[in-house]
Amino acid sequence: MNPTRRRIVASGAGLLAGLALPAAAHHGWNWAEAAQTELKGTIRSISMAPPHPSLQVAAADGVVWLVDLGNPSLTERSGFTATTAKPGDAIVVLGNRALDKTKMHMKAVRITIAGRNYDMYPERIRTN
């Protein structure tokens, strides 16, 4: 392979790797604490839009959290759909909060509404 072609291939590979990093960082678990936290509050809003459904949850202290659910198929498999809950419903979220404590953001492994559990990531649930 000539040097010019080698540079073009290397540049293209570098560009693709750079584009993949933000997606991997957002959709993986490395942005969240290993320890799980329980958040109790009230649903403010529900979004079922890709890339993953999410909730806005107001905690008792008034702080509003962004709660990421599983990807759309995991969320649906858990039993949670767009009609399962509505703003104003009480919710308990078990999940992993962001490492960056300035962000009120967590990834749910389980949500509980009206006594029913919706397990997004059952293999990750640690309740002890």
N, C-alpha and C positions, 0 to 999 in steps of 0.2 A: 504494500500500500504506500502511495507517495505521501510525503510530509503534509501537503495541503489537505488531502483527503483524511489523513489521520487526525489533524486538528479539527476538521469539521465534525467527524464522528465523535471525538472527545468532547467538543463543545455541546453537541446534541445530547450526549449522555449526561453531561453535567447539568444541562437545562432541565432534563426530565427528572433527575434526582432532586433538584431544587424545587421543582413544582410539587413533587410528592411529599416533601417534608411537612408543609402546613397541614395537609390532609391527615397524615399519620399522627402528627402531634395532637390534632383536635379529636380524632376518632379513637385513638388509643386510650390507655389508662395512665400514661406517664405524667400527665398534667394534674392528676388527682392524688390525694393522700392514700396510703395503704390502709390506714385505719378507717373504719366506717362510722358514720355519724347519723343520728336520727334527727330529722327536722319535722316538727309539728306545725301545722299552719292551715291556711285557707287558700284554695285555688283562686288565683286572680284571672288567669287566662290559660287556654289550652291551644297548642299548635300541633297539628298532625303533619305538618309540611316536612318534606325531605330536607336535609339528609337524615334527620332523626326527629321524632316528636319531642316536644318540650312543654314544660309547665312554668308558669310564673306563680310562685307560692309566697304568700305573705306570712311571715312568722309572727308569733304572739307579740314580739317587740316592734312590729311594724316594718321590719326589714324585708324587702322582696328579694327572693332567690330565684335564679334561673336553674331549673332542674331538667337535665337531659334524660330522656328515657332511652330505651333500646332503639335499634334501627327499626324502620316501620314493620318489618316482618316479625322481629322479636317482640315488639310491643303488642302487635295484634295477637301473636301466639300466647302472650301472657293473659289475654282476655280484655285488655284495655283498648277501647276504640274511641272514636270522636264523641260517641253518645254515652259513654260510661259515666262521665262526671261532667260537672258544669261549674262555672265560676261561683264561688260562695261555699262550695262543698269543703268540709274538713278533710284533711289528708295527713298521713304520716309517711315520710319518705325515709327509707334506709338507703344510704349511699355513701359515696366517697366525694368529699369536698375538694375544691381546688387547692393546690399547694399555695397559690398566691392568695393570701388572706384578705387582700383588698377586693377580691372578686367574690361576690355572693353567688357561687356557682357550684353545682354538684351533679354527679352522675348517679342516677338511681339504680339500685340493684333490685329493690322492691318498693312498691307504693301500696299503701293500704287506704281504702276508701270505704266507709260504712261497714267496717269489719271484714272486708274482703281483700285478700292479698293478690297483687298482680306482680308476679316475679319476672322481671326483665332478664336478669342474669342469675338464675337459681344456683348455679355452680359457684358464684361469688358471695353468696349470702353467709354472713358470719353474725350470729345473734348472741354470742356469749360475751 
